[in-house]
């Protein structure tokens, strides 16, 4: 059975509460967090790339289920534009939290 309490770190358009509401048809709270060792960029879409000493501010979405992740995977065009992977982020209270993240495929390096 799929865990209905998945965590997802977001750093782009999913930071917007209205966009999350539109996609998932319910409010999803976001907890501020940061991703160390990555820089945020934007071409047509937001992306993060590894960079020593960089920090990307974002948020952790909590309480996501399999249906939510399927909707978000479609929105993020997995596997064409992004892949969903596991990563460690840092909450505002300095706790390290493992969650999912959408990382760009090769398009971001073009």
Beta strands, then each sheet from edge to edge (+ up, - down):
strand 1: 6-10
strand 2: 30-42
strand 3: 46-64
strand 4: 82-91
strand 5: 96-104
sheet 1: 1+ 3- 2+ 4- 5+ 1+
end
